[in-house]
Amino acid sequence: MYNTPLRRDEIMSYLSDIVGISYAVPINKKAYRYDINSEQSFYIKSITQAPEGKHPIVIHDTIGNEIKRNPILGVTIGQLQASSAYRKFRIVKDDTNEPAGYEVDVLNTIALSNLLNRLGVDTSLHNGNIETDIEKNLLQINTENPTERNAIIASRVGQGRFREGLMNIWDSSCAITGLSIPALLKASHIKPWRDSTNFERLDVENGLLLSANLDAAFDAHLITFSDEGTLLLPNDTLSLELKKVLGINGNQKLRKTPSSRQKIYLKQHRERSGIK
């Protein structure tokens, strides 16, 4: 159990990898917006806004006031903060013409899960021990270099230079379909982050830029790829209807031929998928 609030990197990792909320929309490089529905959103401050991870979450004032009345264990509601980044919030501060929301700290991932539930995000589908998952993964980072540590943490969330590298390699488009909407693209590790060395966690050859649905299928080993980049269906467990929903037609391949190093990672992924 953490004795200090979660850092922004840990929170974004939870949002991306555990809850499954897709890559957030960056707003003026000041914050990342997570849309729950057409009316409700929340924000995570950028690294420049919260360099030490203090008060990394910003929520709507109505929700903040409700939590003040009905507290959540491990959740601390801070000051009202105004910023042009929080454009989905109504203007609430008298001394500014900018929208504002309450700063929030969460003590651990259980508190974060409870906060998300109060915001309207269903976290009940997670089957494992949420807090243990996060802690174990972060404890695997063996480096004294804070810059490298931050880069490695960002790679777990599918952001930072790992995502930027994949965006450059794949021309900011899905490696299979060519979808070019950044908010719907995931920077996916071929060899799982938790099983990789620090080098492999930052190695863009150990990654694919995939649309969110194909990323989930790849991570679940429902799809994999040959050395030539051809899409493979291990045991063909997907029904015709699911293939149609995922946009899989059986004749697809990566838009670029895998490199020699990428083939090594793909071979490991095929083996984990049951293809020898």
N, C-alpha and C positions, 0 to 999 in steps of 0.2 A: 504494500500500500504506500502511495506517495505521501510525504508530509508537506510537500509544496505543490502548488497548482500545476496542472499539465501545461507544457509548452505548446506553442502554436503548431510546431511540427508534429507532435504527438497527436494533437487534436485532428489535424488534417489527415494524418495517417489513418486514424480511426474512421474518419468520415469516408475516406476513399476505399480502404481495404476491408474494413469490418462491416460497416453499415451498408456500403455499396452506393453511397451518394456519388454521382458522377463529378468529374473535374469541374470546379467552380468557375464562374465567370469573373475574370479580373477586372476591377473597376479603377481606372486611372492609376494603376500600380499602387493604390492605397489599401485595397482590401479585396477579398475574394467573396463573391456573393453565392450563397447556396439557396436556390429556389425550392421551397417545399411544395407550393402550389401557386396559383396565379395571384394570391393575395398575401401569402406569408413567405418571408425570406429571413435569413440571418447572415451575418458577415463574420469572416475571420480576417483580422488585421494582417497587413503585409509585414514582412520581416523588418522593414524600416520603421513601421509604426510600433511594433512590439518586438524589438531586438532580443529582449530577455524573456519573451513569452508572457509578460505581465498583461493581464486583462485582454487576452487575445480574441475573445468572442464579443460580438455586438448584436444585441437583440432588440426587437421592437419595444417601444416604451410601454405599450399596453400589456405585453407579456411580462416585461420586467416588473411592472406594478403588481401584476397578479402573483408573481413569484414572491414579491415582498410580503404580500398578504398570506400566501401559502408557501412557505419556504421549502426548498429541496435540499436534503442533506448533502453537504459537500459543494454546494453552489453558492457563490457570493456575488450579489448584485452590487456593482460599483456606481460610478458617476455617469451622468448623462453626457454623451460625447457627440458633438456636431461635426459633420464632415460631408463634403460634396459627394463622397463615395457612397454614402448610404441613401442612394436616390430612391429606393423603394419605401423608405420610411417617411412619415409625414413630418412637417416642421413642428418642433415642440419647444425649442429654446427661444426665449423672448429676445435675447441679445444677438441673434444671428439669423440669417436668412437661409440657413442650411438645415437639411434633415438630420435628425439625431436619434441615437439609440443608447441603451444601457450597456456599459462595459460589464463583462462577466468573467469570473474565474471559476474553474472547476477543479476539485481536488484530485479526482481520479476518473477512470473511464466509466465506473458505475454511476457517478454523479453526472457525467457527460451523457450517458445513455438516458438517465431520468430527465435531464434537461431537454434532450432531443424529443423524448416522448411528450413532454409538456408543449413543445413547439409544434408537434404534429407529425413527427417522424417515427415510423414504426420500427423499433430495433428488436422486436421479439423474435425475428427469424434467425438471429444469430444463435448457433447451437453450442458454441464453445464457451470457455471462460474468457470473457472479453478483456478484463484487466490483465490476466496472465499472458494472453496472446501478445498484447502490446509490450509489456515489460520484457518478456523473453526476447522478442525481436530486437528491441532497443539495446538490451544488454549484450547482444551479439556484436555490436560495433566496437571493434578493438583498435582504437586510434587515439593518440594524444593530441592530434591536430584538430582544433575546433572547426577550421574551414572544411577539412575533409569530412569530419563528422556531420556537419550541416548538409554537405553535398550528398552523403550517403543516406541520411534521413530523408532528404528530399526525393531521392531516387526510389525510396520505398513507397512514397505517395504518388510516384509517377510524375514528378515535377522537377524543377531545377534544370541543371545542365543535361541530365539523362533525358528528360522529355525534349528539351531544346535540340539535342543531338538527333533524336529520332524524328523530330519535326523537320529538320534539315535533310536528313537522309530520304525521307518519304514525301518530301515536298508538301508538308503539312496536310497530308491526306492518308486515309486508311490504306494500309499495305495491301489489302485485298480488293476492297470495293472502290477506293478512290474518294470516299466521302471526305469532304474538306471543311466540316464545321468543327472548329477547335474544341468547343464545349462537349462534343460527342465523341472525342477521340481519347483513347487511354494509352499511356506509355507502359506497355506490359513487359515484364521480365520473362524470358524464355525459361531460364533456370530460376526457380523460385528465389526470391530475395533472401528468405530465411536460410536457404541452403548454399548461398553464394559467398565467396570471399569479398572483401571490400573492393578489390579490383573489379570483380564480376558484377557487383552491384552498380558500378558506375560505367561499365563497359556497354556502349551502345550496340555492340554486336550481340549482346545478350538481351536484345529487346526488339519488339515489334510495335509499330503504331497501328492500333486497331480500333474500329468502332466499338462502342461500349458493349454491345451485345456479343460481338465476336470475341472481344477480350474476355468476357465472362465464360464463353464456351471454351476458349483456349486454356484459360486458367483451370477449368474443371476437367480438362483433358477430353472434352467431347469432340474437339478438332485438333489436328496437329499438321505438320508439313514434312514433305520429303526433302531430300538434299537439293532437289531441283526446284523446290518451292511449291509443289503441288499440294493442294489441300487434301488431307486424309481424314477419314471418319473411323476412328477406332471402334471395332465391333458394330459399327453402324447403329448406335443406340438411339439416334435421333429419328423420330417419325417424319414422314413426308410433310406433315403439317408444321412441325417444329422447324424443319429445314427451310420451309417457305417463310416462316416468321423471321428466322435468322438471316434470310437472304442467301442460303447455301444451295447451290444447284449441282454440286458434284464435279463440276468442270473448272473450278477456280484454282488460281495459283497466286503466289506473291507477285507483285508487280515488278519486283527486281529479284534476280537470281541470288540466293544466299551466298555470302562470302565463305571462305574456308573456315574462319573462326566461328561464324554463325552456324555452320553445318554441325560443328561439335556440340553446340548448345541444343540445336534441333534434334540431334541424335538422342541426347539425354531426355528431351521432352517426349520423343516417340517411345522410348523405353518405359518412361513413367506412364505413358498412355496405353501400354500393353502391346506395342508394335516393336518387335525385335529386328 
